[in-house]
Amino acid sequence: MYFPLGDEAPEFQRSTLDALRQPLETGAVTLHRSAGTVTYPARFQLVMAANPCPCGMAVGTGRDCTCTVLQRRSYLARLSGPLLDRIDLQVQVERPRSAAMALAEPGESSAEVLRRVMGARGAQRERLAPWGLRTNGDLPLRLLTGPLRLTPASTRALDASLDRAVLSLRGYVRVLRLAWTLADLAGQSCPGTEEVDAAMQLRQTAEERRAA
């Protein structure tokens, strides 16, 4: 199930957004009331989008932005660190340029993308069947550091990020899951350095990219 917040996710209250942390982590929602406790299944795919600031013009040089520094910080602070830590992909979309659009090559058709996705899902089901799992998103740490452990060479940069506390253990696991998915989409039997590095890049925030 998809749960898109659509555009302007920071317009929601921070408490509302942080309420998504539990179901994103466990795939369930637990409600505690005086009469008892009940747990409901809540597995979904979260899709959010946000402008760089309330007015939406803090892109490029940001000369047209009318927001104060405090307004920008307050706006983006609604997306808390613990929430972002549970988001696998964080992609910064740049403002399109006319020249780039004129020179852009046609992308894959929807049918081609569907074939690749179905092939990747099939590879996941076959690989994970011995453990009763179906998708890479279900992979626990014990498998990623056990039977499905990658070579030290391919995870060197990822391990360094964990050691320097640039990446949390939760983030470490999510990068490895994404690396397996990238390998599946490419028709490879196992992720290598390229897939792990790509998964790390797809997870980085704009601030982390600038600091790198």
C-alpha beads as a LAMMPS data file, in Angstrom:
LAMMPS data file: protein, C-alpha beads

212 atoms
211 bonds

1 atom types
1 bond types

-500.0 500.0 xlo xhi
-500.0 500.0 ylo yhi
-500.0 500.0 zlo zhi

Masses

1 110.0

Atoms # bond

1 1 1 0.000 0.000 0.000
2 1 1 1.213 3.510 -0.790
3 1 1 0.891 6.333 1.710
4 1 1 1.852 9.485 -0.188
5 1 1 1.926 12.768 1.685
6 1 1 2.326 14.479 -1.656
7 1 1 3.942 17.848 -1.970
8 1 1 4.832 20.104 0.963
9 1 1 5.361 17.393 3.585
10 1 1 6.863 19.969 6.016
11 1 1 3.495 21.744 6.102
12 1 1 2.346 18.926 8.404
13 1 1 3.050 19.255 12.116
14 1 1 6.259 17.551 13.236
15 1 1 4.320 15.393 15.725
16 1 1 2.100 14.144 12.899
17 1 1 5.077 13.224 10.743
18 1 1 6.910 11.551 13.627
19 1 1 3.860 9.357 14.240
20 1 1 4.889 7.536 11.050
21 1 1 8.144 6.326 12.623
22 1 1 6.675 3.273 14.355
23 1 1 4.776 1.818 11.373
24 1 1 7.729 2.529 9.061
25 1 1 9.969 0.544 11.407
26 1 1 7.695 -2.331 12.411
27 1 1 4.974 -2.455 9.765
28 1 1 2.346 -2.166 12.489
29 1 1 0.520 0.429 14.572
30 1 1 -0.024 -0.245 18.272
31 1 1 -2.644 1.745 20.166
32 1 1 -2.590 1.877 23.946
33 1 1 -5.852 2.713 25.693
34 1 1 -7.185 2.272 29.214
35 1 1 -9.262 -0.702 28.073
36 1 1 -6.248 -2.459 26.555
37 1 1 -3.803 -2.533 23.674
38 1 1 -4.477 -3.378 20.047
39 1 1 -2.084 -3.741 17.111
40 1 1 -3.064 -3.230 13.462
41 1 1 -1.013 -4.169 10.378
42 1 1 0.363 -1.069 8.669
43 1 1 2.850 -1.962 5.945
44 1 1 3.021 0.809 3.363
45 1 1 5.383 2.683 1.085
46 1 1 5.822 6.298 2.109
47 1 1 6.410 8.929 -0.577
48 1 1 7.054 12.524 0.500
49 1 1 8.110 15.688 -1.293
50 1 1 9.222 19.042 0.068
51 1 1 10.279 22.394 -1.242
52 1 1 13.625 23.755 -0.012
53 1 1 11.816 26.522 1.896
54 1 1 8.261 27.834 2.496
55 1 1 8.266 30.036 -0.613
56 1 1 9.911 27.319 -2.710
57 1 1 12.501 29.600 -4.308
58 1 1 15.648 28.669 -2.337
59 1 1 17.171 26.841 -5.284
60 1 1 20.344 27.600 -7.189
61 1 1 21.629 30.937 -5.929
62 1 1 18.406 31.456 -3.975
63 1 1 18.240 35.118 -4.994
64 1 1 14.463 35.004 -5.442
65 1 1 13.805 33.443 -2.029
66 1 1 11.840 35.679 0.357
67 1 1 12.222 33.429 3.426
68 1 1 14.404 34.233 6.409
69 1 1 17.044 31.809 7.632
70 1 1 14.862 31.048 10.652
71 1 1 11.851 30.298 8.444
72 1 1 13.865 27.877 6.313
73 1 1 15.267 26.096 9.351
74 1 1 11.878 25.836 11.025
75 1 1 10.294 24.525 7.823
76 1 1 12.834 21.744 7.245
77 1 1 13.110 20.909 10.966
78 1 1 9.632 19.377 10.780
79 1 1 11.310 16.469 8.992
80 1 1 13.087 15.084 12.046
81 1 1 16.321 13.126 11.925
82 1 1 14.718 9.913 13.229
83 1 1 12.038 10.132 10.522
84 1 1 14.558 10.762 7.743
85 1 1 16.634 7.858 9.065
86 1 1 13.738 5.602 8.073
87 1 1 13.537 6.969 4.507
88 1 1 15.545 4.781 2.123
89 1 1 15.812 7.226 -0.795
90 1 1 16.383 10.955 -0.444
91 1 1 16.667 12.508 -3.878
92 1 1 17.262 16.199 -4.509
93 1 1 15.528 17.331 -7.701
94 1 1 17.282 20.211 -9.424
95 1 1 15.473 22.919 -11.361
96 1 1 15.299 21.853 -15.048
97 1 1 17.234 23.800 -17.663
98 1 1 15.955 24.316 -21.188
99 1 1 19.243 23.182 -22.763
100 1 1 19.280 19.976 -20.728
101 1 1 15.701 19.213 -21.704
102 1 1 16.467 19.760 -25.380
103 1 1 19.450 17.374 -25.255
104 1 1 17.826 14.770 -23.015
105 1 1 17.604 11.282 -24.431
106 1 1 14.328 9.359 -24.173
107 1 1 14.126 7.209 -21.053
108 1 1 12.892 3.683 -20.641
109 1 1 9.292 2.937 -21.430
110 1 1 6.924 1.900 -18.648
111 1 1 6.816 -1.604 -20.125
112 1 1 10.613 -1.902 -19.968
113 1 1 10.678 -0.677 -16.374
114 1 1 7.924 -3.141 -15.457
115 1 1 9.907 -6.035 -16.916
116 1 1 12.983 -5.089 -14.901
117 1 1 10.994 -4.669 -11.696
118 1 1 9.207 -7.993 -12.117
119 1 1 12.532 -9.692 -12.812
120 1 1 14.034 -8.130 -9.701
121 1 1 11.078 -9.194 -7.556
122 1 1 11.384 -12.727 -8.895
123 1 1 15.088 -12.842 -8.045
124 1 1 14.335 -11.639 -4.513
125 1 1 11.648 -14.255 -3.925
126 1 1 13.936 -17.037 -5.110
127 1 1 16.915 -15.873 -3.022
128 1 1 14.940 -15.210 0.155
129 1 1 12.623 -18.232 0.038
130 1 1 14.806 -20.300 2.444
131 1 1 14.117 -17.730 5.174
132 1 1 10.430 -17.239 4.426
133 1 1 10.944 -13.701 3.087
134 1 1 9.823 -12.135 -0.192
135 1 1 11.519 -8.755 -0.642
136 1 1 14.813 -7.103 0.223
137 1 1 12.910 -4.658 2.407
138 1 1 12.255 -7.553 4.821
139 1 1 15.936 -8.451 5.245
140 1 1 17.082 -8.362 8.897
141 1 1 20.585 -7.502 10.073
142 1 1 21.356 -11.134 10.952
143 1 1 21.050 -12.168 7.301
144 1 1 22.827 -9.106 5.913
145 1 1 25.801 -9.778 8.190
146 1 1 25.499 -13.560 7.930
147 1 1 24.508 -15.659 4.893
148 1 1 24.115 -12.590 2.661
149 1 1 27.180 -10.740 3.903
150 1 1 28.999 -8.790 1.181
151 1 1 32.746 -8.697 0.717
152 1 1 34.728 -6.294 2.956
153 1 1 35.992 -4.507 -0.158
154 1 1 32.489 -3.683 -1.382
155 1 1 31.343 -2.309 2.000
156 1 1 34.529 -0.441 2.950
157 1 1 33.036 3.052 2.507
158 1 1 29.779 1.989 4.156
159 1 1 31.614 0.511 7.154
160 1 1 33.634 3.714 7.490
161 1 1 30.449 5.802 7.548
162 1 1 29.068 3.636 10.348
163 1 1 32.316 3.860 12.335
164 1 1 32.365 7.667 12.006
165 1 1 28.706 7.847 13.119
166 1 1 27.804 9.464 9.784
167 1 1 25.334 6.617 9.366
168 1 1 23.206 4.920 12.026
169 1 1 22.899 1.138 12.282
170 1 1 19.361 1.490 10.907
171 1 1 20.762 3.440 7.969
172 1 1 23.478 0.832 7.475
173 1 1 20.868 -1.912 7.143
174 1 1 18.735 0.142 4.773
175 1 1 21.719 0.903 2.515
176 1 1 22.510 -2.806 2.244
177 1 1 18.876 -3.622 1.418
178 1 1 18.885 -0.975 -1.300
179 1 1 22.211 -2.253 -2.687
180 1 1 20.665 -5.704 -3.096
181 1 1 17.701 -4.163 -4.917
182 1 1 19.978 -2.218 -7.260
183 1 1 21.824 -5.442 -8.050
184 1 1 18.536 -7.246 -8.706
185 1 1 17.387 -4.492 -11.076
186 1 1 20.677 -4.788 -12.951
187 1 1 20.336 -8.571 -13.209
188 1 1 23.349 -9.231 -10.978
189 1 1 23.569 -12.062 -8.474
190 1 1 25.182 -9.958 -5.756
191 1 1 25.892 -6.271 -5.066
192 1 1 29.398 -4.953 -5.508
193 1 1 31.135 -1.720 -4.584
194 1 1 29.252 0.208 -7.280
195 1 1 25.823 -0.829 -5.971
196 1 1 26.730 -0.128 -2.321
197 1 1 28.152 3.299 -3.175
198 1 1 25.086 4.124 -5.287
199 1 1 22.783 3.114 -2.417
200 1 1 24.720 5.409 -0.083
201 1 1 24.412 8.322 -2.504
202 1 1 20.674 7.780 -2.898
203 1 1 20.275 7.983 0.864
204 1 1 22.335 11.120 1.517
205 1 1 20.623 14.389 2.346
206 1 1 21.564 17.575 0.524
207 1 1 23.552 18.719 3.571
208 1 1 25.546 15.463 3.675
209 1 1 26.314 15.750 -0.058
210 1 1 27.647 19.273 0.414
211 1 1 29.772 18.185 3.363
212 1 1 31.211 15.164 1.541

Bonds

1 1 1 2
2 1 2 3
3 1 3 4
4 1 4 5
5 1 5 6
6 1 6 7
7 1 7 8
8 1 8 9
9 1 9 10
10 1 10 11
11 1 11 12
12 1 12 13
13 1 13 14
14 1 14 15
15 1 15 16
16 1 16 17
17 1 17 18
18 1 18 19
19 1 19 20
20 1 20 21
21 1 21 22
22 1 22 23
23 1 23 24
24 1 24 25
25 1 25 26
26 1 26 27
27 1 27 28
28 1 28 29
29 1 29 30
30 1 30 31
31 1 31 32
32 1 32 33
33 1 33 34
34 1 34 35
35 1 35 36
36 1 36 37
37 1 37 38
38 1 38 39
39 1 39 40
40 1 40 41
41 1 41 42
42 1 42 43
43 1 43 44
44 1 44 45
45 1 45 46
46 1 46 47
47 1 47 48
48 1 48 49
49 1 49 50
50 1 50 51
51 1 51 52
52 1 52 53
53 1 53 54
54 1 54 55
55 1 55 56
56 1 56 57
57 1 57 58
58 1 58 59
59 1 59 60
60 1 60 61
61 1 61 62
62 1 62 63
63 1 63 64
64 1 64 65
65 1 65 66
66 1 66 67
67 1 67 68
68 1 68 69
69 1 69 70
70 1 70 71
71 1 71 72
72 1 72 73
73 1 73 74
74 1 74 75
75 1 75 76
76 1 76 77
77 1 77 78
78 1 78 79
79 1 79 80
80 1 80 81
81 1 81 82
82 1 82 83
83 1 83 84
84 1 84 85
85 1 85 86
86 1 86 87
87 1 87 88
88 1 88 89
89 1 89 90
90 1 90 91
91 1 91 92
92 1 92 93
93 1 93 94
94 1 94 95
95 1 95 96
96 1 96 97
97 1 97 98
98 1 98 99
99 1 99 100
100 1 100 101
101 1 101 102
102 1 102 103
103 1 103 104
104 1 104 105
105 1 105 106
106 1 106 107
107 1 107 108
108 1 108 109
109 1 109 110
110 1 110 111
111 1 111 112
112 1 112 113
113 1 113 114
114 1 114 115
115 1 115 116
116 1 116 117
117 1 117 118
118 1 118 119
119 1 119 120
120 1 120 121
121 1 121 122
122 1 122 123
123 1 123 124
124 1 124 125
125 1 125 126
126 1 126 127
127 1 127 128
128 1 128 129
129 1 129 130
130 1 130 131
131 1 131 132
132 1 132 133
133 1 133 134
134 1 134 135
135 1 135 136
136 1 136 137
137 1 137 138
138 1 138 139
139 1 139 140
140 1 140 141
141 1 141 142
142 1 142 143
143 1 143 144
144 1 144 145
145 1 145 146
146 1 146 147
147 1 147 148
148 1 148 149
149 1 149 150
150 1 150 151
151 1 151 152
152 1 152 153
153 1 153 154
154 1 154 155
155 1 155 156
156 1 156 157
157 1 157 158
158 1 158 159
159 1 159 160
160 1 160 161
161 1 161 162
162 1 162 163
163 1 163 164
164 1 164 165
165 1 165 166
166 1 166 167
167 1 167 168
168 1 168 169
169 1 169 170
170 1 170 171
171 1 171 172
172 1 172 173
173 1 173 174
174 1 174 175
175 1 175 176
176 1 176 177
177 1 177 178
178 1 178 179
179 1 179 180
180 1 180 181
181 1 181 182
182 1 182 183
183 1 183 184
184 1 184 185
185 1 185 186
186 1 186 187
187 1 187 188
188 1 188 189
189 1 189 190
190 1 190 191
191 1 191 192
192 1 192 193
193 1 193 194
194 1 194 195
195 1 195 196
196 1 196 197
197 1 197 198
198 1 198 199
199 1 199 200
200 1 200 201
201 1 201 202
202 1 202 203
203 1 203 204
204 1 204 205
205 1 205 206
206 1 206 207
207 1 207 208
208 1 208 209
209 1 209 210
210 1 210 211
211 1 211 212
